[in-house]
């Protein structure tokens, strides 16, 4: 048995659980005491206690040598470290607090308002330039059109904690993860890295737009692993209709579907959903879509993106002409991965998860504008791979005909 697997399974998995919750509690405490972002501080003040209680419970199980209820404990910790602080911040925000949500929440809600009133979630470049300087950043919406759906409840029913976009991010995330685990079974480590890992819990509670995208991608992989390629196409297509980050996963799954003879079942949902969300937007103003989704993230907008974590791509882009060097490196790596993908196409969903995880990790490190929080994508995808290995894309458990309803 390899060393990482031995560490992961030590004491029935409890040793790694204890380490995860101890480190998470320390991270939450440091965040609560030192973060310069007020939503993050508020998250840490609540999440710390959830992680601490989980650590104590796991230590007691270690002493008693009874590794029981690990999946249930993971869901409970997610409730305390992500859902509870999310609801607290949403309620405080509806009561008038203006420091209880990150910009991503406001952007998604603005997208919903524009979608409801104009038919497109985007403002044109001229419209953004005409805004007061302090409002131009929030005038941009660097997401796919589907993200505006999460802002529709607020646009239709007004401001309340229930219409906070994060509440709907959480519902979609929970639904996708529950569906995936119903297919794969209770894989605790995979679940932890998609829920209670601080980078995921913090993101959902304070911003949240990345979690439904990630959860839908994980669901698509689970569907591929169990032979449900039509459902996989719908899941990853929905993710791609929300954010461009899903497209690398979509591309890998297209190759997997082709390699396993399921491409006709997979493509309608995978490509159809993103195209359907783009058609009305293009009919209203295609240039606004290009300005928001491509020009702004690449640094050619009216204002500069605040996504500036000190990864190699960002550091290179700060030198004279460095932005073009960083983009060139990003394109070169993408081409190298594409060649490898075609020469050695994945034959299993687990291999597809590894391709997607390493590809997104390379992209995040080399993008000129990026965030530390984006690392949740490769981390979850790479840890999800072992949960997929009990199945193969060409040899799913065909004795269970329920797996082939779609």
Backbone torsions as a table, in degrees:
resi	resn	phi	psi	omega
1	UNK	NA	134.8	-178.7
2	UNK	-68.1	155.2	-175.7
3	UNK	-59.0	-47.0	179.6
4	UNK	-57.9	-38.8	179.3
5	UNK	-68.3	-37.9	178.7
6	UNK	-64.6	-40.9	178.0
7	UNK	-65.2	-42.8	-177.9
8	UNK	-63.5	-35.4	-174.4
9	UNK	-97.7	2.6	-179.2
10	UNK	-59.7	135.0	-179.7
11	UNK	54.4	40.6	178.6
12	UNK	67.4	24.0	-179.5
13	UNK	91.2	-8.9	-175.3
14	UNK	-71.2	-32.8	-179.6
15	UNK	-62.1	-46.2	178.0
16	UNK	-67.4	-35.3	176.1
17	UNK	-60.1	-46.7	-179.4
18	UNK	-60.5	-43.4	178.9
19	UNK	-63.7	-42.8	-179.6
20	UNK	-60.8	-47.6	-177.0
21	UNK	-71.6	-32.2	177.6
22	UNK	-66.8	-47.4	178.8
23	UNK	-64.1	-39.3	179.6
24	UNK	-64.5	-41.6	178.0
25	UNK	-62.6	-42.5	178.0
26	UNK	-63.2	-42.1	178.5
27	UNK	-61.9	-44.7	-179.5
28	UNK	-64.3	-39.8	180.0
29	UNK	-65.8	-45.5	178.1
30	UNK	-61.9	-40.0	178.7
31	UNK	-62.9	-44.1	-179.1
32	UNK	-63.4	-31.3	-174.8
33	UNK	-93.6	-25.2	-169.5
34	UNK	-126.1	-15.6	-174.7
35	UNK	-62.2	141.2	176.0
36	UNK	-86.1	-5.8	178.7
37	UNK	-99.8	116.2	-173.4
38	UNK	-62.4	-39.2	175.1
39	UNK	-60.2	-35.0	178.5
40	UNK	-67.7	-41.9	177.9
41	UNK	-61.3	-42.9	179.3
42	UNK	-63.9	-38.3	176.5
43	UNK	-61.8	-48.3	-176.7
44	UNK	-60.0	-36.3	-178.2
45	UNK	-65.2	-28.4	178.4
46	UNK	-92.8	-46.3	-174.3
47	UNK	-64.6	-31.8	-179.3
48	UNK	-52.8	-44.8	-176.4
49	UNK	-69.5	-35.0	177.3
50	UNK	-63.9	-46.0	179.3
51	UNK	-65.9	-39.7	-179.0
52	UNK	-64.1	-46.3	178.8
53	UNK	-61.2	-41.5	178.9
54	UNK	-62.4	-41.2	178.3
55	UNK	-60.9	-44.4	179.9
56	UNK	-63.1	-43.4	179.6
57	UNK	-61.0	-43.0	-178.7
58	UNK	-67.8	-38.9	177.9
59	UNK	-62.2	-41.8	177.4
60	UNK	-61.6	-41.4	177.7
61	UNK	-64.1	-37.5	177.4
62	UNK	-63.2	-42.9	-179.8
63	UNK	-64.4	-41.5	-178.8
64	UNK	-82.8	-9.3	-177.8
65	UNK	56.9	46.6	-179.9
66	UNK	-130.4	86.5	-179.6
67	UNK	-77.7	73.2	-176.6
68	UNK	-109.6	157.2	171.7
69	UNK	60.2	30.1	-179.2
70	UNK	-64.1	-46.0	177.6
71	UNK	-61.3	-43.6	-179.8
72	UNK	-62.4	-40.8	178.9
73	UNK	-63.7	-38.5	179.0
74	UNK	-61.4	-45.5	178.2
75	UNK	-63.2	-39.1	179.1
76	UNK	-65.9	-40.5	178.4
77	UNK	-66.1	-38.2	175.8
78	UNK	-60.8	-40.2	177.2
79	UNK	-61.0	-41.0	-178.5
80	UNK	-79.9	-29.8	-174.6
81	UNK	-96.4	-16.9	-177.7
82	UNK	-126.6	-55.7	-173.3
83	UNK	-71.1	-42.7	179.8
84	UNK	-63.1	-51.5	177.2
85	UNK	-62.9	-30.7	176.6
86	UNK	-62.0	-50.0	-178.3
87	UNK	-64.7	-41.4	178.7
88	UNK	-58.7	-47.0	-178.9
89	UNK	-68.1	-36.3	178.5
90	UNK	-65.3	-40.8	178.4
91	UNK	-66.2	-44.6	178.8
92	UNK	-63.1	-37.6	178.3
93	UNK	-65.8	-42.4	178.8
94	UNK	-66.4	-22.0	176.9
95	UNK	-84.4	-1.8	175.4
96	UNK	120.6	-8.1	178.2
97	UNK	-69.7	129.7	-179.9
98	UNK	-99.9	2.8	-177.1
99	UNK	-115.8	33.5	-176.4
100	UNK	-122.8	28.4	175.1
101	UNK	-162.6	142.2	174.9
102	UNK	-80.4	169.0	-176.4
103	UNK	-58.8	-30.5	-178.0
104	UNK	-58.3	-36.6	179.8
105	UNK	-66.0	-45.5	-179.7
106	UNK	-64.4	-39.5	-179.2
107	UNK	-64.4	-45.4	179.3
108	UNK	-61.4	-39.5	179.8
109	UNK	-71.2	-36.1	175.0
110	UNK	-65.2	-37.6	177.0
111	UNK	-60.5	-41.7	179.1
112	UNK	-63.9	-41.0	179.2
113	UNK	-63.2	-45.1	179.9
114	UNK	-66.8	-39.4	179.8
115	UNK	-61.4	-41.6	-178.4
116	UNK	-68.4	-32.1	-172.4
117	UNK	-102.7	-24.8	-175.3
118	UNK	-123.3	-12.0	-178.3
119	UNK	88.4	-3.9	175.8
120	UNK	-139.8	141.1	179.6
121	UNK	-83.0	3.5	-172.0
122	UNK	-113.8	147.6	168.1
123	UNK	-96.4	147.8	176.4
124	UNK	-73.7	166.4	178.7
125	UNK	-59.4	-42.6	180.0
126	UNK	-63.8	-39.7	179.9
127	UNK	-66.3	-38.3	178.3
128	UNK	-68.3	-42.8	179.5
129	UNK	-62.3	-28.4	-178.5
130	UNK	-79.1	-12.1	178.9
131	UNK	-72.3	155.0	171.6
132	UNK	-56.1	148.2	-173.5
133	UNK	-55.4	-34.2	-179.4
134	UNK	-74.7	-10.8	-177.9
135	UNK	-109.8	-4.1	-174.6
136	UNK	-67.7	-36.3	-179.6
137	UNK	-61.3	-46.1	-180.0
138	UNK	-74.6	-8.2	173.9
139	UNK	-72.7	-21.3	178.5
140	UNK	-84.4	147.3	177.1
141	UNK	-134.5	85.8	-173.4
142	UNK	-81.0	40.4	-179.0
143	UNK	-123.2	168.4	173.8
144	UNK	-70.7	159.8	-174.8
145	UNK	-57.5	-32.3	-177.7
146	UNK	-60.1	-23.5	179.9
147	UNK	-61.1	-26.8	179.5
148	UNK	-63.4	-21.2	180.0
149	UNK	-59.8	-35.0	-178.7
150	UNK	-71.0	-15.6	176.5
151	UNK	-93.9	-8.5	-178.0
152	UNK	-65.0	-39.0	178.5
153	UNK	-55.5	-41.2	179.3
154	UNK	-69.2	-37.6	179.3
155	UNK	-66.5	-36.1	-176.6
156	UNK	-84.8	-38.7	-169.9
157	UNK	-115.3	1.0	177.8
158	UNK	87.0	178.5	-174.5
159	UNK	-81.3	121.4	171.1
160	UNK	-158.6	171.7	-177.6
161	UNK	-68.3	-29.2	-179.2
162	UNK	-69.5	-30.3	-178.5
163	UNK	-91.7	3.2	173.7
164	UNK	-59.9	131.1	-176.3
165	UNK	-56.6	-30.6	-178.5
166	UNK	-63.9	-33.5	178.1
167	UNK	-60.4	-41.2	-178.9
168	UNK	-77.5	-32.4	170.6
169	UNK	-57.5	-45.2	-176.6
170	UNK	-66.7	-39.3	-179.6
171	UNK	-63.9	-44.7	178.9
172	UNK	-65.6	-41.2	178.9
173	UNK	-60.4	-48.9	-179.0
174	UNK	-62.5	-43.5	-179.6
175	UNK	-61.7	-43.5	-179.2
176	UNK	-66.9	-41.6	-179.0
177	UNK	-68.9	-39.9	177.9
178	UNK	-62.7	-43.1	178.8
179	UNK	-62.7	-41.6	180.0
180	UNK	-64.0	-42.9	-177.8
181	UNK	-74.8	-23.5	172.6
182	UNK	-66.3	-30.9	177.5
183	UNK	-77.7	-39.8	-170.4
184	UNK	-98.3	-21.4	-174.5
185	UNK	97.3	174.5	-173.4
186	UNK	-79.0	84.5	176.3
187	UNK	-94.7	99.3	-169.2
188	UNK	-64.1	-45.7	-175.5
189	UNK	-64.7	-40.6	177.3
190	UNK	-62.1	-42.2	178.7
191	UNK	-63.7	-42.0	-179.2
192	UNK	-60.7	-41.2	-176.7
193	UNK	-76.4	-7.5	174.6
194	UNK	-105.4	-6.5	-175.0
195	UNK	-130.6	-68.7	-169.4
196	UNK	-86.6	-12.7	174.2
197	UNK	-53.9	129.4	-173.3
198	UNK	-52.0	-37.1	-178.9
199	UNK	-63.2	-29.0	177.5
200	UNK	-84.1	-47.2	-178.2
201	UNK	-63.4	-43.8	178.5
202	UNK	-62.2	-44.3	-178.7
203	UNK	-62.7	-43.5	-178.8
204	UNK	-66.6	-41.2	-175.4
205	UNK	-71.4	-30.5	-173.2
206	UNK	-108.3	-28.2	-179.5
207	UNK	-131.5	-69.1	165.3
208	UNK	91.6	-13.2	-172.2
209	UNK	-67.0	-24.4	-178.8
210	UNK	-78.9	-24.8	-172.4
211	UNK	-69.0	-42.8	176.4
212	UNK	-64.7	-32.3	176.7
213	UNK	-63.5	-48.8	179.0
214	UNK	-62.0	-46.7	-176.7
215	UNK	-63.3	-38.3	178.1
216	UNK	-67.5	-36.1	175.7
217	UNK	-65.3	-41.1	178.0
218	UNK	-65.4	-38.4	176.3
219	UNK	-63.4	-40.8	178.7
220	UNK	-60.7	-41.5	177.9
221	UNK	-64.9	-40.7	177.9
222	UNK	-63.7	-39.1	177.9
223	UNK	-65.1	-41.2	176.3
224	UNK	-62.5	-41.7	-178.3
225	UNK	-61.9	-29.8	-176.9
226	UNK	-106.8	16.2	172.8
227	UNK	82.4	9.3	-178.4
228	UNK	-95.1	73.3	-173.2
229	UNK	-74.2	-30.2	175.7
230	UNK	-65.1	-44.8	177.6
231	UNK	-65.5	-37.8	177.9
232	UNK	-61.3	-41.5	178.0
233	UNK	-61.7	-41.7	178.5
234	UNK	-65.0	-40.4	-178.0
235	UNK	-66.5	-50.9	-178.0
236	UNK	-72.6	-28.7	174.8
237	UNK	-65.0	-40.5	175.9
238	UNK	-63.0	-41.1	177.4
239	UNK	-62.3	-42.9	-179.7
240	UNK	-68.3	-24.8	175.8
241	UNK	-74.5	-11.3	179.8
242	UNK	-99.1	-41.8	-172.3
243	UNK	-155.7	146.9	-179.0
244	UNK	-64.8	-21.6	-179.1
245	UNK	-60.2	-21.6	-179.5
246	UNK	-79.0	-16.9	-174.4
247	UNK	-66.4	-37.3	173.8
248	UNK	-59.6	-39.4	177.0
249	UNK	-65.9	-42.9	178.1
250	UNK	-58.1	-44.8	-178.8
251	UNK	-62.3	-42.7	179.2
252	UNK	-64.7	-40.4	-179.0
253	UNK	-71.3	-28.7	173.3
254	UNK	-61.5	-44.7	179.1
255	UNK	-64.1	-42.3	178.1
256	UNK	-61.7	-44.4	179.7
257	UNK	-63.6	-39.7	176.6
258	UNK	-64.2	-44.0	-177.2
259	UNK	-64.6	-30.7	-176.8
260	UNK	-101.5	5.6	176.7
261	UNK	77.0	26.3	-177.6
262	UNK	-118.9	17.1	-172.1
263	UNK	-65.4	-32.9	-179.6
264	UNK	-68.3	-30.7	176.2
265	UNK	-77.3	-31.6	-172.7
266	UNK	-82.5	-42.8	-169.4
267	UNK	-63.9	-38.9	-176.5
268	UNK	-54.3	-46.6	178.6
269	UNK	-75.7	-41.0	-175.2
270	UNK	-62.7	-41.0	-179.9
271	UNK	-98.7	-29.5	-175.8
272	UNK	-65.5	-44.6	-177.7
273	UNK	-63.9	-48.4	176.8
274	UNK	-59.7	-40.0	-179.2
275	UNK	-66.2	-41.6	-179.6
276	UNK	-62.3	-36.2	178.6
277	UNK	-74.7	-25.0	-179.3
278	UNK	-81.4	-30.8	-172.8
279	UNK	-57.3	-51.2	179.6
280	UNK	-65.7	-32.0	178.7
281	UNK	-66.7	-43.6	178.1
282	UNK	-65.8	-33.6	179.6
283	UNK	-66.5	-31.5	-179.6
284	UNK	-84.2	-51.9	-177.4
285	UNK	-165.4	92.8	-179.6
286	UNK	-66.5	-34.2	-179.4
287	UNK	-63.3	-34.5	178.5
288	UNK	-65.5	-38.0	176.5
289	UNK	-61.1	-48.2	-179.6
290	UNK	-61.2	-41.7	-179.6
291	UNK	-61.9	-43.4	-174.8
292	UNK	-80.1	-42.7	-169.5
293	UNK	-90.2	-24.8	-177.0
294	UNK	-118.6	-53.4	-174.9
295	UNK	-64.9	-45.0	-178.2
296	UNK	-64.0	-50.3	179.1
297	UNK	-62.7	-26.9	179.6
298	UNK	-85.5	4.3	174.7
299	UNK	88.8	18.2	-178.3
300	UNK	-114.7	23.4	179.0
301	UNK	-87.1	-177.8	177.2
302	UNK	-65.2	-35.9	176.0
303	UNK	-125.6	168.5	-177.9
304	UNK	-93.4	140.3	177.5
305	UNK	-65.5	139.2	177.3
306	UNK	-80.2	0.2	179.9
307	UNK	-75.5	91.8	-171.6
308	UNK	-137.5	51.4	175.3
309	UNK	-70.3	145.0	-172.4
310	UNK	-77.8	58.5	172.8
311	UNK	-88.7	166.4	-175.2
312	UNK	-53.0	-42.8	-178.3
313	UNK	-60.7	-42.5	178.7
314	UNK	-66.9	-43.6	-179.2
315	UNK	-63.5	-41.7	178.0
316	UNK	-63.6	-39.7	-176.5
317	UNK	-67.4	-15.4	-180.0
318	UNK	-79.6	-16.5	176.8
319	UNK	-77.4	158.4	176.5
320	UNK	-56.6	123.2	-176.9
321	UNK	72.4	5.2	-175.0
322	UNK	-67.7	-27.7	179.6
323	UNK	-60.2	-40.7	-179.9
324	UNK	-70.4	-34.0	176.2
325	UNK	-64.9	-45.0	-179.7
326	UNK	-62.6	-43.1	179.2
327	UNK	-65.1	-39.2	177.4
328	UNK	-62.0	-42.5	177.2
329	UNK	-63.5	-40.5	179.4
330	UNK	-62.3	-44.1	178.9
331	UNK	-65.2	-41.2	-179.9
332	UNK	-62.7	-43.1	178.6
333	UNK	-65.7	-40.6	178.3
334	UNK	-61.0	-41.5	178.3
335	UNK	-66.1	-39.9	179.3
336	UNK	-63.0	-43.0	178.8
337	UNK	-66.1	-38.5	179.1
338	UNK	-63.2	-41.9	178.4
339	UNK	-63.8	-44.8	178.8
340	UNK	-63.2	-38.7	-179.7
341	UNK	-63.2	-37.9	-178.9
342	UNK	-79.5	-33.7	-179.5
343	UNK	-78.2	-34.6	179.2
344	UNK	-130.0	68.0	-175.6
345	UNK	-63.6	144.9	179.0
346	UNK	-66.5	141.7	178.4
347	UNK	-107.5	-10.0	-179.9
348	UNK	-132.1	160.9	176.7
349	UNK	-65.0	-33.0	178.2
350	UNK	-63.2	-43.6	177.3
351	UNK	-64.3	-37.1	177.8
352	UNK	-64.7	-37.9	177.9
353	UNK	-64.2	-40.5	178.6
354	UNK	-66.7	-43.4	175.7
355	UNK	-55.8	-48.4	-177.6
356	UNK	-64.7	-43.0	-177.9
357	UNK	-64.2	-48.8	-179.2
358	UNK	-68.7	-35.5	178.2
359	UNK	-64.2	-45.0	178.9
360	UNK	-68.1	-34.8	176.9
361	UNK	-61.3	-45.3	178.1
362	UNK	-62.3	-42.1	-179.1
363	UNK	-64.4	-43.6	-178.6
364	UNK	-64.0	-39.7	-179.1
365	UNK	-69.3	-27.6	-174.0
366	UNK	-104.1	-9.0	179.5
367	UNK	-66.1	137.2	178.5
368	UNK	-63.3	-33.6	176.9
369	UNK	-123.0	118.7	-175.6
370	UNK	-153.5	168.4	179.6
371	UNK	-125.7	150.0	176.1
372	UNK	-59.8	-36.0	-177.7
373	UNK	-63.7	-20.9	179.3
374	UNK	-64.4	-16.2	179.0
375	UNK	-63.6	-14.7	178.6
376	UNK	-61.5	-29.0	179.5
377	UNK	-64.0	-60.3	-178.3
378	UNK	-64.7	-36.1	180.0
379	UNK	-60.4	-49.3	-178.8
380	UNK	-66.1	-41.2	-178.7
381	UNK	-64.0	-42.2	-177.9
382	UNK	-69.2	-37.5	179.0
383	UNK	-76.4	-24.8	178.6
384	UNK	-69.6	-25.9	-174.4
385	UNK	-55.7	-46.2	179.7
386	UNK	-59.7	-30.6	179.2
387	UNK	-68.6	-19.2	-178.5
388	UNK	-92.8	-10.5	-170.7
389	UNK	-74.1	-14.8	178.6
390	UNK	-72.6	-13.6	176.5
391	UNK	-118.8	162.4	169.2
392	UNK	-127.5	157.1	-178.9
393	UNK	-69.5	-19.8	-178.8
394	UNK	-107.2	-8.3	-177.4
395	UNK	-141.5	61.9	175.8
396	UNK	-73.1	162.5	-177.0
397	UNK	-70.6	87.9	-172.1
398	UNK	-72.0	-7.6	177.1
399	UNK	-68.8	-21.9	177.9
400	UNK	-96.6	96.0	-175.7
401	UNK	-68.6	-16.2	178.5
402	UNK	-63.7	-21.7	-179.6
403	UNK	-70.9	-13.2	-173.2
404	UNK	-116.5	30.5	178.5
405	UNK	-71.5	-24.0	180.0
406	UNK	-114.9	NA	NA
